[in-house]
Amino acid sequence: MKKKKLLLIAYRAFGDWIYTCPVLPYLFKEYDIYLETCTKVYMLVHNDPRFKHISFFQFEGLSDKDRIRAFNERWDKLKDLIKPDKCINLNGTLELECVAERGQKEFYLKLEDRRLHFANKTFYKAVFDRCEIPIPINLDLQQLYYTKKEIQIVEKWASKFNNKFIIIMPIAGSTSQKVIHNFKTWVYTILDEFPESVVYIAGDELCKSLVPVDNPRIKNLCGNDIPIKQTFLMVKYANYVVGPETGILVAAGMWGTPKTMLCTTSSVFQCNQFHKNDYSIQTKIYCSPCHRAIYHVEDCPEMKKCGDNYYPQCVKEFNLYEVIKYIKPLYKQFQERGKIGPHLQSSTLPVQNKGGDKK
């Protein structure tokens, strides 16, 4: 029986796409999916054979007004070309439905009212609701497609570190609340506390020069040298992941890798629903979760100057030793296994076929 056509519009950040992936098998069952997306998502899906067609639109640099006009023109053209039976636009399921941005009235609500509005809106459920699909109790999160070659590259890397306790630590995300304040102190303290650990620091190109070069146990994953999709798969083979509300922490939740997400903007529940081996913590300040995307200094009443930069006070309120408390039993397990990392317990990841079913 011929499937119906679905135009799926998804201009999303890396982590947002990982929150989206679990809905895909339900859509693939009924539709041939024509995916219209952005550069970031294209980096994750460009070789995924499950989609009937993938197109992407580079809209960075456009003003808000020009962007809206360009979106509408492009979507009209795609609808004329594809003639879909249905169109689902996922834009706003996270950044507007679950986190308020400056243009929304919810951004200006009193804190207690904002919390009442957003408290029960989780990132996974928002996507399922937009697709008009009931979210299952047991949700399969591992729906990001990898080729056999992509898997082999990461398994080769993992095999070189089977006697090391691998920690992956992203240090910055898309907003000012998504940073590890004084991350170097965190790194050096963790290395001293766990002598057989290796810390991989991740971030964008701007973070690259911040990574210390004086310790061979500190590895640099920042910038574009390693594809972000490869980094997401490396997370599966790590012993532990810690960092702010970023895509790498969402990837850890996808795989079930032990992790601590340092939650500021959103609640632990919103970000980590369905995640296993989750040790996430909420920053200890009255205004967290604020449910606001903070892109401007004036948007946060607790913004503080730190050197040449400004950071919300919430990023300074995490206790490193609370994180170390979570690492200790994992490190003990690592030692009791004969210092063998988790990757040698894992078989090759399932490669998914075009219908979305696992082989």
Secondary structure per residue as TSV (DSSP state, phi and psi in degrees):
chain	resnum	aa	ss	phi	psi
A	1	M	-	360.0	130.6
A	2	K	-	-71.3	133.2
A	3	K	-	-78.3	154.7
A	4	K	E	-75.1	160.8
A	5	K	E	-94.9	134.4
A	6	L	E	-123.1	125.4
A	7	L	E	-92.9	112.0
A	8	L	E	-106.2	113.3
A	9	I	E	-99.4	122.1
A	10	A	E	-146.4	86.3
A	11	Y	-	-92.1	103.7
A	12	R	-	-142.1	160.1
A	13	A	-	-79.1	172.6
A	14	F	H	-58.4	-52.2
A	15	G	H	-64.9	-35.8
A	16	D	H	-60.2	-37.4
A	17	W	H	-68.0	-37.0
A	18	I	H	-64.5	-36.8
A	19	Y	H	-65.7	-24.5
A	20	T	H	-82.4	-33.6
A	21	C	G	-53.3	-37.6
A	22	P	G	-61.4	-19.9
A	23	V	G	-81.1	-16.9
A	24	L	H	-59.7	-44.7
A	25	P	H	-57.2	-33.6
A	26	Y	H	-70.3	-33.7
A	27	L	H	-77.1	-40.4
A	28	F	H	-61.3	-30.5
A	29	K	T	-61.3	-31.8
A	30	E	T	-107.8	-24.7
A	31	Y	E	-130.3	151.4
A	32	D	E	-84.0	121.4
A	33	I	E	-99.4	124.6
A	34	Y	E	-101.2	107.2
A	35	L	E	-93.7	123.2
A	36	E	E	-109.2	119.7
A	37	T	E	-143.0	-167.8
A	38	C	-	-112.6	178.9
A	39	T	H	-60.3	-43.1
A	40	K	H	-62.1	-49.0
A	41	V	H	-66.8	-36.2
A	42	Y	H	-57.4	-35.2
A	43	M	H	-61.7	-25.3
A	44	L	H	-95.0	-21.7
A	45	V	H	-121.5	-1.1
A	46	H	T	-58.0	-26.2
A	47	N	T	-112.5	22.5
A	48	D	-	-86.4	111.2
A	49	P	T	-76.7	-3.5
A	50	R	T	-72.2	-24.5
A	51	F	S	-84.3	142.0
A	52	K	S	-68.2	-39.5
A	53	H	E	-158.0	146.2
A	54	I	E	-127.7	126.6
A	55	S	E	-127.7	154.2
A	56	F	E	-138.4	153.5
A	57	F	-	-124.1	122.8
A	58	Q	-	-92.5	103.2
A	59	F	-	-113.9	5.7
A	60	E	T	-61.0	139.3
A	61	G	T	96.7	-15.6
A	62	L	-	-79.6	144.7
A	63	S	-	-68.8	163.8
A	64	D	H	-57.6	-42.0
A	65	K	H	-65.6	-46.8
A	66	D	H	-66.5	-34.2
A	67	R	H	-65.3	-44.9
A	68	I	H	-62.2	-43.4
A	69	R	H	-64.0	-42.8
A	70	A	H	-64.8	-39.9
A	71	F	H	-59.1	-51.6
A	72	N	H	-62.1	-40.1
A	73	E	H	-64.6	-43.3
A	74	R	H	-67.4	-43.0
A	75	W	H	-64.7	-37.5
A	76	D	H	-62.9	-40.9
A	77	K	H	-65.2	-42.8
A	78	L	H	-63.5	-40.8
A	79	K	H	-64.8	-38.5
A	80	D	H	-66.4	-37.9
A	81	L	H	-75.0	-46.6
A	82	I	H	-85.5	-35.0
A	83	K	-	54.5	59.9
A	84	P	-	-71.3	150.6
A	85	D	S	-75.2	-25.4
A	86	K	E	-150.7	150.0
A	87	C	E	-128.2	128.2
A	88	I	E	-119.3	121.6
A	89	N	E	-105.2	112.0
A	90	L	-	-88.0	-1.1
A	91	N	T	-60.0	133.6
A	92	G	T	89.4	-0.2
A	93	T	T	-69.6	-26.8
A	94	L	T	-106.7	-55.5
A	95	E	T	-71.9	-16.3
A	96	L	T	-116.3	-38.9
A	97	E	T	-74.5	-35.2
A	98	C	T	-112.9	-21.0
A	99	V	S	-136.3	129.7
A	100	A	B	-81.4	138.3
A	101	E	-	-110.4	168.0
A	102	R	T	-52.5	-34.5
A	103	G	T	-79.8	-1.5
A	104	Q	S	-99.0	146.8
A	105	K	G	-65.1	-30.2
A	106	E	G	-63.6	-25.3
A	107	F	G	-60.4	-29.7
A	108	Y	G	-103.0	5.2
A	109	L	S	-66.9	156.5
A	110	K	-	-61.4	151.6
A	111	L	H	-52.4	-47.1
A	112	E	H	-65.4	-35.2
A	113	D	H	-72.1	-38.0
A	114	R	H	-63.1	-40.8
A	115	R	H	-65.3	-40.5
A	116	L	H	-60.9	-37.6
A	117	H	H	-69.6	-41.6
A	118	F	H	-101.6	-12.6
A	119	A	T	-53.0	-41.5
A	120	N	T	-100.1	12.1
A	121	K	-	-96.6	102.1
A	122	T	-	-94.2	157.7
A	123	F	H	-66.9	-35.1
A	124	Y	H	-72.3	-46.1
A	125	K	H	-64.7	-34.8
A	126	A	H	-60.0	-37.1
A	127	V	H	-69.0	-47.1
A	128	F	H	-61.5	-39.2
A	129	D	H	-62.8	-41.8
A	130	R	H	-63.4	-33.3
A	131	C	T	-84.9	-2.5
A	132	E	T	59.0	43.1
A	133	I	-	-123.1	127.3
A	134	P	-	-61.8	134.2
A	135	I	-	-79.1	128.9
A	136	P	-	-72.7	160.5
A	137	I	S	-69.1	-44.0
A	138	N	S	-105.8	107.4
A	139	L	-	-106.8	127.5
A	140	D	-	-80.3	110.7
A	141	L	-	-86.1	-18.5
A	142	Q	-	-87.5	72.2
A	143	Q	-	-119.4	14.1
A	144	L	-	-84.8	123.5
A	145	Y	-	-78.7	136.0
A	146	Y	-	-130.5	140.6
A	147	T	-	-79.7	164.2
A	148	K	H	-61.3	-37.1
A	149	K	H	-66.0	-41.4
A	150	E	H	-61.7	-39.5
A	151	I	H	-66.4	-43.2
A	152	Q	H	-63.1	-37.5
A	153	I	H	-60.7	-45.6
A	154	V	H	-74.0	-36.3
A	155	E	H	-64.4	-34.4
A	156	K	H	-64.9	-42.8
A	157	W	H	-60.8	-46.3
A	158	A	H	-62.3	-35.3
A	159	S	H	-65.8	-21.2
A	160	K	T	-79.0	-12.2
A	161	F	T	-124.2	34.5
A	162	N	T	-74.3	-3.3
A	163	N	T	-116.4	18.5
A	164	K	S	-121.2	147.8
A	165	F	E	-90.4	105.1
A	166	I	E	-89.9	123.5
A	167	I	E	-117.9	130.6
A	168	I	E	-111.5	130.0
A	169	M	E	-133.7	96.9
A	170	P	E	-71.5	139.7
A	171	I	-	-108.5	-9.2
A	172	A	B	-156.4	149.0
A	173	G	-	-126.4	-150.5
A	174	S	S	-85.3	-19.4
A	175	T	S	-124.6	170.2
A	176	S	T	-70.1	-16.1
A	177	Q	T	-80.8	-10.9
A	178	K	S	-102.4	65.6
A	179	V	B	-140.3	157.3
A	180	I	-	-98.8	110.3
A	181	H	T	-69.7	134.3
A	182	N	T	54.6	48.1
A	183	F	H	-61.1	-28.4
A	184	K	H	-64.3	-37.1
A	185	T	H	-61.6	-41.7
A	186	W	H	-60.6	-47.0
A	187	V	H	-63.1	-50.8
A	188	Y	H	-65.9	-36.7
A	189	T	H	-65.7	-42.8
A	190	I	H	-65.0	-42.4
A	191	L	H	-62.4	-38.5
A	192	D	H	-69.7	-38.2
A	193	E	H	-72.4	-31.8
A	194	F	S	-127.4	89.8
A	195	P	T	-61.3	-21.8
A	196	E	T	-103.7	21.4
A	197	S	E	-91.9	154.0
A	198	V	E	-129.8	130.9
A	199	V	E	-109.4	120.8
A	200	Y	E	-97.2	118.7
A	201	I	E	-96.6	127.6
A	202	A	E	-118.2	152.3
A	203	G	-	172.5	-175.3
A	204	D	-	-83.5	-172.5
A	205	E	G	-61.8	-32.6
A	206	L	G	-68.0	-25.2
A	207	C	G	-80.1	-17.1
A	208	K	G	-55.6	-45.0
A	209	S	G	-76.0	-8.7
A	210	L	G	-85.7	-14.8
A	211	V	S	-74.8	126.4
A	212	P	-	-60.7	144.8
A	213	V	-	-115.6	9.9
A	214	D	S	-95.3	5.0
A	215	N	-	-140.3	120.2
A	216	P	T	-66.8	-11.7
A	217	R	T	-87.8	0.7
A	218	I	E	-105.2	120.7
A	219	K	E	-112.6	146.0
A	220	N	E	-105.1	112.3
A	221	L	-	-106.3	8.6
A	222	C	-	-76.0	155.8
A	223	G	S	87.9	-160.9
A	224	N	S	-107.3	10.2
A	225	D	S	-66.2	-36.3
A	226	I	S	-112.7	125.6
A	227	P	-	-56.8	141.6
A	228	I	H	-61.1	-32.5
A	229	K	H	-63.7	-37.7
A	230	Q	H	-66.6	-40.4
A	231	T	H	-60.7	-41.2
A	232	F	H	-60.1	-36.5
A	233	L	H	-75.8	-33.2
A	234	M	H	-58.6	-33.4
A	235	V	H	-59.1	-34.2
A	236	K	H	-60.1	-32.4
A	237	Y	T	-97.5	4.1
A	238	A	-	-81.0	159.6
A	239	N	S	-84.7	-26.2
A	240	Y	E	-164.2	146.8
A	241	V	E	-132.5	136.3
A	242	V	E	-140.7	140.0
A	243	G	E	167.1	179.4
A	244	P	E	-73.6	-172.7
A	245	E	S	-74.5	79.8
A	246	T	S	-129.1	171.4
A	247	G	H	-58.8	-34.6
A	248	I	H	-65.4	-36.7
A	249	L	H	-70.7	-34.1
A	250	V	H	-66.5	-37.4
A	251	A	H	-63.6	-38.7
A	252	A	H	-60.9	-41.3
A	253	G	H	-64.2	-36.2
A	254	M	H	-59.6	-44.7
A	255	W	H	-84.3	-18.4
A	256	G	T	82.8	17.7
A	257	T	-	-69.6	134.7
A	258	P	-	-54.4	132.2
A	259	K	E	-154.3	156.5
A	260	T	E	-125.9	107.7
A	261	M	E	-86.0	128.7
A	262	L	E	-89.6	96.4
A	263	C	E	-88.7	128.9
A	264	T	S	-126.0	-60.9
A	265	T	S	-66.6	-49.5
A	266	S	S	-112.3	169.6
A	267	S	-	-84.1	160.2
A	268	V	H	-56.5	-41.2
A	269	F	H	-64.1	-46.1
A	270	Q	H	-56.6	-45.1
A	271	C	H	-81.0	-28.5
A	272	N	H	-121.9	15.1
A	273	Q	T	-54.3	133.1
A	274	F	T	80.3	-6.6
A	275	H	-	-78.3	138.9
A	276	K	S	-100.1	158.4
A	277	N	S	54.8	42.8
A	278	D	B	-101.0	126.0
A	279	Y	-	-124.3	37.8
A	280	S	-	-70.9	153.1
A	281	I	E	-134.5	149.6
A	282	Q	E	-95.2	136.3
A	283	T	-	-61.2	147.1
A	284	K	S	-92.9	73.5
A	285	I	S	-144.1	148.8
A	286	Y	T	-58.5	-30.3
A	287	C	T	-96.2	8.5
A	288	S	-	-109.2	131.2
A	289	P	S	-78.2	140.7
A	290	C	-	-96.2	-19.0
A	291	H	-	58.8	34.7
A	292	R	B	-126.1	139.6
A	293	A	-	-88.7	112.3
A	294	I	-	-97.8	105.6
A	295	Y	-	-109.7	-11.9
A	296	H	S	-129.0	143.6
A	297	V	G	-54.4	-42.0
A	298	E	G	-73.1	-7.8
A	299	D	G	-81.9	-12.3
A	300	C	-	-120.3	121.8
A	301	P	T	-69.8	-14.3
A	302	E	T	-111.8	29.5
A	303	M	E	-75.4	130.8
A	304	K	E	-125.3	144.0
A	305	K	E	-80.3	135.0
A	306	C	E	-137.0	100.0
A	307	G	T	67.8	-124.7
A	308	D	T	-92.0	-2.5
A	309	N	E	-118.6	166.8
A	310	Y	E	-116.6	136.4
A	311	Y	E	-136.0	144.7
A	312	P	E	-64.3	146.1
A	313	Q	G	-59.9	-26.7
A	314	C	G	-57.6	-32.9
A	315	V	G	-73.1	-14.9
A	316	K	G	-93.8	-3.4
A	317	E	-	-98.6	8.1
A	318	F	-	-83.7	142.7
A	319	N	-	-100.0	112.5
A	320	L	H	-55.9	-36.6
A	321	Y	H	-74.8	-17.4
A	322	E	H	-69.4	-38.3
A	323	V	H	-66.3	-44.0
A	324	I	H	-60.0	-35.3
A	325	K	H	-58.2	-36.4
A	326	Y	H	-77.0	-31.2
A	327	I	H	-72.0	-35.4
A	328	K	H	-54.3	-49.9
A	329	P	H	-66.6	-30.6
A	330	L	H	-67.9	-39.8
A	331	Y	H	-67.3	-38.0
A	332	K	H	-63.4	-42.4
A	333	Q	H	-61.7	-40.8
A	334	F	H	-58.8	-44.2
A	335	Q	H	-68.8	-38.2
A	336	E	H	-69.3	-22.8
A	337	R	T	-82.1	8.2
A	338	G	T	80.6	29.1
A	339	K	S	61.8	34.8
A	340	I	-	-101.5	126.8
A	341	G	-	-69.7	166.1
A	342	P	G	-66.7	-22.0
A	343	H	G	-66.1	-26.4
A	344	L	G	-78.2	-7.8
A	345	Q	G	-90.4	-9.7
A	346	S	-	-100.0	140.5
A	347	S	-	-87.8	172.9
A	348	T	-	-59.1	139.0
A	349	L	-	-62.2	146.8
A	350	P	-	-65.7	133.5
A	351	V	-	-95.9	126.9
A	352	Q	B	-90.8	144.2
A	353	N	-	-90.4	-177.2
A	354	K	T	-65.7	-25.1
A	355	G	T	-82.8	-5.5
A	356	G	S	90.8	-2.6
A	357	D	-	-87.6	149.4
A	358	K	B	-79.9	140.6
A	359	K	-	-78.6	360.0
